[in-house]
Amino acid sequence: MADRPSFIAEARREQIIKATIEVLDEIGYVNISLAKIAKKAKISTGLISYHFNDKEDVLNHTLFYLVKTQFDYIKERVSKKTSAYDQLVTFIEASLAYHQTHSVNNIALLEILFNARTEDHIPYYKLSAEEEDPLYVYLQEILQYGQETNEFSKFQPKSLSTMLQGAISESMLVNGEEFNLEEYKNDLVTMMTKIVT
C-alpha cells in the first residue's frame, strides 16, 4: 500500500508532461502557460503546482521525459544486436523510425531546446552534446566498441557521432512527399559503412 501514492503521483506527473507536449506542439514555448497545460490535461492549475515548482520545472521535466523516451526507444532496439556494425545500422534505423512516428515529441523537444535557458541563462541548444544528449554518448560507445573489436577502422568517434546525429536530426526538419525516408536511411547506412569499415 505504501507504493500507491507514489504510483498515483507518477501517473499524474506523466499526465501533466504529456499535456505539456501537446500544448508545445499546438502553440509553442513562447505561448505556453500552466493554465493552458491544465486545460489540456483537464485538471486544475493548482494540481500542477502540487507536482511541479513552476512552469520552468514542468518544462525541464518534459525535456527529460522526451530525451529519455527517445533514448529508451532506440536503445531497446540496438541492445538486441551483438556486432558493432549491426548496432550502428540499428541505431540509424531506430533513430529515423522514432522521428517519423513521434513528430509531436520532436516538435516539443525542439521548442524547449531552442527557447529554454538554464539557471545561468545559457540557451539549452548551446550546451555540449555530452551534457544533454545521452544518445550522442551512446553512439560514441557503439563506435568505440567497433574499434575495440576491430570491426571498424580508425576515426574519431566524437566527430563521427556529431556528423551522424546531425544527419539524423536533419530528417526531423524535412517534410513533404518528395522526401523518401527509406532512401535517406539507405544512403546514410551506405555512407557510414564506407567511413567505419
LOPASE-510621 format. One record per residue (C-alpha): residue number from 1; residue in three letters; chain; x, y, z. Coordinates in nm, 3 decimals. Layout:
N
resi resn chain c1 c2 c3
NUM ala A X Y Z
...
end
This chain:
197
resi resn chain c1 c2 c3
1 met A 0.000 0.000 0.000
2 ala A 0.291 0.236 0.067
3 asp A 0.378 0.247 -0.303
4 arg A 0.027 0.351 -0.413
5 pro A 0.054 0.728 -0.354
6 ser A 0.392 0.730 -0.531
7 phe A 0.246 0.541 -0.828
8 ile A -0.051 0.779 -0.846
9 ala A 0.179 1.082 -0.820
10 glu A 0.400 0.949 -1.102
11 ala A 0.095 0.883 -1.320
12 arg A -0.032 1.237 -1.257
13 arg A 0.309 1.387 -1.338
14 glu A 0.321 1.191 -1.663
15 gln A -0.031 1.311 -1.749
16 ile A 0.085 1.671 -1.699
17 ile A 0.402 1.615 -1.906
18 lys A 0.207 1.458 -2.192
19 ala A -0.035 1.753 -2.187
20 thr A 0.266 1.989 -2.195
21 ile A 0.400 1.808 -2.505
22 glu A 0.065 1.855 -2.681
23 val A 0.045 2.223 -2.588
24 leu A 0.403 2.282 -2.708
25 asp A 0.308 2.122 -3.040
26 glu A -0.007 2.335 -3.071
27 ile A 0.103 2.682 -2.957
28 gly A 0.479 2.669 -2.893
29 tyr A 0.708 2.750 -2.600
30 val A 0.654 3.127 -2.604
31 asn A 0.276 3.099 -2.555
32 ile A 0.266 2.810 -2.308
33 ser A 0.129 2.861 -1.956
34 leu A 0.028 2.645 -1.661
35 ala A -0.335 2.736 -1.729
36 lys A -0.312 2.607 -2.088
37 ile A -0.140 2.287 -1.973
38 ala A -0.406 2.237 -1.704
39 lys A -0.684 2.284 -1.959
40 lys A -0.527 2.028 -2.192
41 ala A -0.479 1.781 -1.904
42 lys A -0.834 1.852 -1.777
43 ile A -0.708 1.930 -1.427
44 ser A -0.670 2.241 -1.212
45 thr A -0.366 2.467 -1.226
46 gly A -0.327 2.407 -0.851
47 leu A -0.277 2.036 -0.914
48 ile A 0.013 2.113 -1.147
49 ser A 0.164 2.336 -0.877
50 tyr A 0.132 2.046 -0.631
51 his A 0.353 1.826 -0.852
52 phe A 0.590 2.088 -1.000
53 asn A 0.752 2.407 -0.865
54 asp A 0.663 2.630 -1.161
55 lys A 0.633 2.639 -1.540
56 glu A 1.010 2.604 -1.589
57 asp A 1.009 2.295 -1.369
58 val A 0.732 2.140 -1.580
59 leu A 0.926 2.216 -1.899
60 asn A 1.254 2.079 -1.759
61 his A 1.081 1.755 -1.659
62 thr A 0.918 1.744 -2.002
63 leu A 1.258 1.778 -2.169
64 phe A 1.397 1.496 -1.955
65 tyr A 1.093 1.281 -2.041
66 leu A 1.133 1.348 -2.415
67 val A 1.505 1.269 -2.415
68 lys A 1.453 0.952 -2.209
69 thr A 1.162 0.833 -2.427
70 gln A 1.372 0.868 -2.742
71 phe A 1.678 0.708 -2.581
72 asp A 1.479 0.410 -2.447
73 tyr A 1.311 0.355 -2.787
74 ile A 1.646 0.342 -2.968
75 lys A 1.845 0.154 -2.704
76 glu A 1.579 -0.116 -2.672
77 arg A 1.629 -0.198 -3.042
78 val A 2.007 -0.156 -3.055
79 ser A 2.070 -0.370 -2.746
80 lys A 1.932 -0.677 -2.928
81 lys A 2.230 -0.665 -3.169
82 thr A 2.572 -0.806 -3.084
83 ser A 2.811 -0.677 -3.351
84 ala A 2.908 -0.311 -3.355
85 tyr A 2.811 -0.283 -3.721
86 asp A 2.462 -0.421 -3.658
87 gln A 2.429 -0.188 -3.360
88 leu A 2.527 0.111 -3.575
89 val A 2.281 0.022 -3.853
90 thr A 2.003 -0.038 -3.599
91 phe A 2.085 0.293 -3.429
92 ile A 2.033 0.473 -3.761
93 glu A 1.714 0.281 -3.844
94 ala A 1.563 0.322 -3.497
95 ser A 1.651 0.693 -3.481
96 leu A 1.486 0.766 -3.815
97 ala A 1.183 0.549 -3.726
98 tyr A 1.142 0.738 -3.399
99 his A 1.145 1.075 -3.578
100 gln A 0.885 0.951 -3.824
101 thr A 0.648 0.809 -3.561
102 his A 0.690 1.068 -3.283
103 ser A 0.656 1.401 -3.464
104 val A 0.468 1.569 -3.176
105 asn A 0.750 1.475 -2.937
106 asn A 1.005 1.612 -3.185
107 ile A 0.830 1.948 -3.207
108 ala A 0.803 1.974 -2.827
109 leu A 1.171 1.885 -2.791
110 leu A 1.279 2.149 -3.045
111 glu A 1.054 2.412 -2.884
112 ile A 1.222 2.357 -2.547
113 leu A 1.578 2.325 -2.679
114 phe A 1.562 2.644 -2.884
115 asn A 1.375 2.859 -2.631
116 ala A 1.458 2.745 -2.277
117 arg A 1.761 2.856 -2.077
118 thr A 1.949 2.718 -1.781
119 glu A 1.960 2.896 -1.442
120 asp A 2.279 3.062 -1.572
121 his A 2.079 3.194 -1.872
122 ile A 2.258 2.968 -2.122
123 pro A 2.028 2.853 -2.407
124 tyr A 1.989 2.476 -2.400
125 tyr A 2.098 2.445 -2.762
126 lys A 2.439 2.591 -2.667
127 leu A 2.512 2.320 -2.411
128 ser A 2.754 2.050 -2.522
129 ala A 2.606 1.725 -2.654
130 glu A 2.775 1.526 -2.377
131 glu A 2.592 1.731 -2.115
132 glu A 2.244 1.698 -2.256
133 asp A 2.222 1.413 -2.507
134 pro A 2.264 1.053 -2.388
135 leu A 2.216 0.934 -2.749
136 tyr A 2.530 1.119 -2.852
137 val A 2.727 0.936 -2.581
138 tyr A 2.560 0.602 -2.664
139 leu A 2.652 0.637 -3.033
140 gln A 3.011 0.715 -2.939
141 glu A 3.020 0.398 -2.729
142 ile A 2.899 0.190 -3.026
143 leu A 3.168 0.341 -3.249
144 gln A 3.439 0.286 -2.987
145 tyr A 3.321 -0.072 -2.934
146 gly A 3.357 -0.133 -3.308
147 gln A 3.712 -0.004 -3.299
148 glu A 3.798 -0.218 -2.994
149 thr A 3.669 -0.532 -3.169
150 asn A 3.847 -0.431 -3.494
151 glu A 3.517 -0.422 -3.685
152 phe A 3.572 -0.053 -3.753
153 ser A 3.870 0.136 -3.888
154 lys A 4.042 0.429 -3.720
155 phe A 3.846 0.753 -3.698
156 gln A 3.740 0.998 -3.430
157 pro A 3.424 0.859 -3.264
158 lys A 3.331 1.206 -3.133
159 ser A 3.345 1.363 -3.478
160 leu A 3.157 1.082 -3.646
161 ser A 2.893 1.080 -3.372
162 thr A 2.837 1.452 -3.427
163 met A 2.811 1.405 -3.805
164 leu A 2.569 1.114 -3.783
165 gln A 2.349 1.274 -3.518
166 gly A 2.334 1.587 -3.733
167 ala A 2.223 1.386 -4.038
168 ile A 1.962 1.200 -3.832
169 ser A 1.831 1.522 -3.674
170 glu A 1.804 1.687 -4.015
171 ser A 1.543 1.426 -4.115
172 met A 1.315 1.573 -3.845
173 leu A 1.302 1.903 -4.027
174 val A 1.234 1.768 -4.377
175 asn A 0.869 1.734 -4.476
176 gly A 0.683 1.664 -4.793
177 glu A 0.616 1.377 -5.027
178 glu A 0.939 1.435 -5.219
179 phe A 1.140 1.321 -4.914
180 asn A 1.183 0.943 -4.916
181 leu A 1.284 0.832 -4.565
182 glu A 1.371 0.480 -4.676
183 glu A 1.614 0.610 -4.940
184 tyr A 1.758 0.855 -4.688
185 lys A 1.815 0.571 -4.440
186 asn A 1.981 0.351 -4.706
187 asp A 2.207 0.637 -4.818
188 leu A 2.303 0.713 -4.457
189 val A 2.385 0.347 -4.387
190 thr A 2.591 0.326 -4.709
191 met A 2.783 0.644 -4.623
192 met A 2.852 0.532 -4.263
193 thr A 2.961 0.186 -4.382
194 lys A 3.221 0.342 -4.611
195 ile A 3.354 0.556 -4.326
196 val A 3.370 0.297 -4.049
197 thr A 3.490 -0.013 -4.240
end
